[in-house]
Amino acid sequence: MAKPSVSLVKEWEVIYESDEVRLEVGTAVFAEDYWKVIPAGGKPKYFYGESAWSDSRRIAGDIDFQVHFI
């Protein structure tokens, strides 16, 4: 199956938010298949697939260490 478009995600749930970064999760086809990291004043970075949750938390944790404790 090809990777679904991120535009299929209709609703994003905020998992973590601080002054430095926001971490969100959404569903396109499978539950929680897209993750989004939005640094303060930056462009969002999208993650898809089996390791999306860990990759997104790693990137968000590099910006704000507190993400590692959620």
C-alpha positions as a Markdown table, in Angstrom:
| # | Residue | x | y | z |
|---|---|---|---|---|
| 1 | Met | 0.0 | 0.0 | 0.0 |
| 2 | Ala | 1.3 | 3.5 | -0.9 |
| 3 | Lys | 1.8 | 6.1 | 1.8 |
| 4 | Pro | -1.5 | 8.1 | 2.2 |
| 5 | Ser | -1.4 | 11.8 | 1.8 |
| 6 | Val | -1.1 | 13.9 | 5.0 |
| 7 | Ser | -4.2 | 15.9 | 3.7 |
| 8 | Leu | -6.3 | 12.8 | 4.6 |
| 9 | Val | -5.8 | 13.6 | 8.3 |
| 10 | Lys | -8.9 | 15.6 | 9.3 |
| 11 | Glu | -8.1 | 16.2 | 13.0 |
| 12 | Trp | -4.8 | 16.5 | 14.9 |
| 13 | Glu | -4.6 | 15.7 | 18.6 |
| 14 | Val | -2.1 | 17.7 | 20.6 |
| 15 | Ile | 0.1 | 15.3 | 22.6 |
| 16 | Tyr | 2.6 | 17.8 | 24.0 |
| 17 | Glu | 2.9 | 21.6 | 23.8 |
| 18 | Ser | 5.4 | 24.1 | 25.2 |
| 19 | Asp | 6.9 | 27.4 | 24.2 |
| 20 | Glu | 9.5 | 25.6 | 22.1 |
| 21 | Val | 7.6 | 22.8 | 20.3 |
| 22 | Arg | 4.2 | 21.1 | 19.7 |
| 23 | Leu | 3.7 | 17.4 | 19.1 |
| 24 | Glu | 0.5 | 16.2 | 17.4 |
| 25 | Val | -0.9 | 12.9 | 16.2 |
| 26 | Gly | -3.5 | 12.3 | 13.5 |
| 27 | Thr | -5.1 | 9.4 | 11.6 |
| 28 | Ala | -5.2 | 9.2 | 7.8 |
| 29 | Val | -5.9 | 5.4 | 7.3 |
| 30 | Phe | -4.6 | 3.6 | 10.4 |
| 31 | Ala | -4.9 | 4.8 | 14.0 |
| 32 | Glu | -2.2 | 7.4 | 14.8 |
| 33 | Asp | -0.3 | 6.8 | 11.6 |
| 34 | Tyr | 0.8 | 10.4 | 11.2 |
| 35 | Trp | 2.8 | 12.4 | 13.7 |
| 36 | Lys | 3.7 | 16.1 | 13.4 |
| 37 | Val | 6.4 | 18.1 | 15.1 |
| 38 | Ile | 6.1 | 21.9 | 15.0 |
| 39 | Pro | 9.0 | 23.9 | 16.4 |
| 40 | Ala | 8.2 | 27.4 | 17.6 |
| 41 | Gly | 8.4 | 29.7 | 14.6 |
| 42 | Gly | 9.3 | 26.8 | 12.3 |
| 43 | Lys | 7.8 | 24.6 | 9.6 |
| 44 | Pro | 6.0 | 21.4 | 10.6 |
| 45 | Lys | 7.8 | 18.1 | 10.1 |
| 46 | Tyr | 5.6 | 15.0 | 9.4 |
| 47 | Phe | 6.3 | 11.4 | 10.3 |
| 48 | Tyr | 4.4 | 8.4 | 8.9 |
| 49 | Gly | 4.6 | 4.7 | 9.6 |
| 50 | Glu | 5.6 | 2.2 | 12.2 |
| 51 | Ser | 8.3 | 4.2 | 13.8 |
| 52 | Ala | 6.6 | 7.6 | 13.4 |
| 53 | Trp | 5.8 | 8.0 | 17.1 |
| 54 | Ser | 9.4 | 7.4 | 18.2 |
| 55 | Asp | 11.0 | 9.4 | 15.5 |
| 56 | Ser | 8.7 | 12.4 | 16.2 |
| 57 | Arg | 9.3 | 12.2 | 20.0 |
| 58 | Arg | 13.1 | 12.0 | 19.3 |
| 59 | Ile | 13.0 | 15.2 | 17.2 |
| 60 | Ala | 10.7 | 17.0 | 19.5 |
| 61 | Gly | 12.9 | 15.9 | 22.5 |
| 62 | Asp | 15.9 | 17.4 | 20.8 |
| 63 | Ile | 14.1 | 20.7 | 20.8 |
| 64 | Asp | 12.5 | 20.4 | 24.3 |
| 65 | Phe | 13.9 | 17.8 | 26.7 |
| 66 | Gln | 10.6 | 17.6 | 28.6 |
| 67 | Val | 9.0 | 15.6 | 25.7 |
| 68 | His | 11.0 | 12.6 | 26.9 |
| 69 | Phe | 8.9 | 12.5 | 30.0 |
| 70 | Ile | 5.4 | 12.2 | 28.4 |
